[in-house]
């Protein structure tokens, strides 16, 4: 398993630059993206005005949702939960 890392784009005039990758944590533990193929996305999932972290995982087509319990400037992520529409498990065919 590979620990999930995210490079944050700098918002400067001219071409964007990337900072060094950092390990992100949820509930005090490194976020691990299964087999290492992850598709992270920041989105206000729960409508509270804070950007939550969504991580699509290649293995089994799962989507993990990490709610931001901090702020947009200093995010803190809660323990991840698998996306379950209408209370059932959800997987997308892959491969």
C-alpha positions in Angstrom: 0.0 0.0 0.0 1.1 3.5 -0.7 0.4 6.5 1.5 -1.7 9.1 -0.3 0.1 12.3 -1.1 -1.2 15.5 -2.7 0.7 18.3 -4.3 -0.9 21.7 -3.9 -0.8 24.2 -6.8 0.5 27.7 -6.0 -1.7 30.5 -7.2 0.8 32.9 -8.7 0.8 35.2 -11.7 2.1 33.2 -14.7 2.3 29.4 -14.9 1.2 27.5 -11.8 3.9 25.8 -9.6 3.5 22.8 -7.4 4.8 22.5 -3.9 6.5 19.4 -2.5 4.0 16.5 -1.8 2.7 16.2 1.7 1.0 13.4 3.5 -2.6 14.1 4.4 -4.2 12.7 7.5 -7.7 11.9 8.5 -8.6 11.3 12.2 -4.8 11.4 13.0 -3.7 8.7 10.6 -2.2 8.9 7.1 -4.7 8.5 4.3 -3.9 5.3 2.4 -5.2 4.9 -1.1 -5.2 1.1 -1.4 -3.0 0.1 -4.4 -1.7 3.6 -4.9 -4.0 4.6 -7.8 -6.1 7.4 -6.4 -8.0 10.3 -7.8 -8.3 13.1 -5.2 -10.8 15.9 -5.5 -11.7 18.8 -3.2 -15.4 19.5 -3.1 -17.9 20.8 -0.5 -19.6 17.4 -0.3 -21.9 18.2 2.7 -22.8 21.8 1.9 -21.2 23.4 5.0 -18.9 25.7 3.0 -15.7 23.7 3.6 -13.9 21.7 1.0 -14.0 18.0 1.8 -11.6 15.5 0.3 -13.0 12.9 -2.0 -10.7 10.1 -3.1 -11.7 7.8 -6.0 -9.8 4.5 -5.7 -8.9 2.4 -8.7 -9.3 -0.9 -6.9 -13.0 -1.8 -6.9 -14.1 1.6 -8.1 -14.7 2.9 -4.6 -15.1 6.5 -3.5 -14.0 7.6 0.0 -15.3 10.8 1.5 -13.2 12.6 4.2 -15.2 15.5 5.7 -13.3 18.7 6.5 -13.9 19.4 10.2 -11.3 22.2 10.1 -11.4 25.3 7.8 -10.6 25.8 4.2 -7.3 27.5 5.1 -6.4 24.8 7.6 -8.3 21.7 6.7 -8.6 18.8 9.1 -10.2 15.6 7.8 -12.5 13.2 9.7 -12.1 9.5 9.3 -13.0 8.5 5.8 -16.3 6.9 4.9 -17.1 4.9 1.8 -19.8 6.6 -0.4 -23.0 4.7 0.0 -25.9 6.0 -2.0 -29.2 5.4 -0.2 -27.4 3.3 2.4 -26.1 0.6 0.1 -22.5 0.0 -0.9 -21.4 1.4 -4.3 -18.8 0.3 -6.7 -18.1 1.3 -10.3 -16.9 -1.3 -12.8 -13.2 -0.7 -13.7 -10.5 -2.2 -15.8 
